[in-house]
Amino acid sequence: MIKKAVIPAAGLGTRFLPATKAQPKEMLPIIDTPTIQYVVQEAVDSGIEDILIITGKGKRSIEDHFDRNYELETRLEEKDDEALLLEMRRLSDMADIHFVRQKELNGLGDAIYYARHHVGNEPFAVLLGDTIMDSVIPVTQQLIDTYDQYRGTVIAVEEVPADKVNRYGIVGGSTLSDSIMELNTLIEKPAIDAAPSNLAIAGRYILTPDIFKAIEQTEKGKNNEIQLTDAMLLLLKRENIYSHRIEGKRHDIGNKLDFLKTTVEFALKRKEFSAPFLAFLKEMVAAHS
């Protein structure tokens, strides 16, 4: 059983400057909910309540978000806003959340290495802190189910257009089922003609503790950082690694256009203003046609 999750959230968010100069990109809200809250909720919905968030300088607001705010709770009690009060208390009680700082930005592989003492000798889930998954069955739960079947590292993947494979980490291997593949290679941002498939790594993993030894042996790669993909390529020489094609939609909140699209999609699902918001969108489309 996967009992622990690690959420890397130490990046600078330079693609969202100046908004992220003093605010973590993981705290950018989709309407009224910070991105990282969706990520934590996915872990909880997958049966995981022991969560380690890897943060960095200037990320204190993430810790504050999941902590109790007694002054705010008192004010909500005085206003007799029971629904919002219960939501704030649920937020601080939703999981056993721990924090550790990545001392310098040295890549995703290095960030995950900070989790070695917390997870010990157990397999664990990794959920990138700037990626939201919209699915009926939580994507992390989908990966756990695959891990339970194959007992090896599992990587979430999604199909991408062939002309965009050079933007992602791409996997290749032999097909075991409609959604599962046993991997024989992982390539970070390959040229189109060198890509082994159009299946891109999608920001969710189940990793075994052997990943830490692989990270130790991984030299700095792209951007002079320790890349998780490179570490998994080393790990592939010692154990089987599987990919799971996700059922659901991935939203990359680190990308401005995807952030805007996600906000619109999630707004249209909110009963309290979906109808007037849709009417507004139709007006805007008509005005710009």
Disulfide bonds with the S-S distance in Angstrom:
none
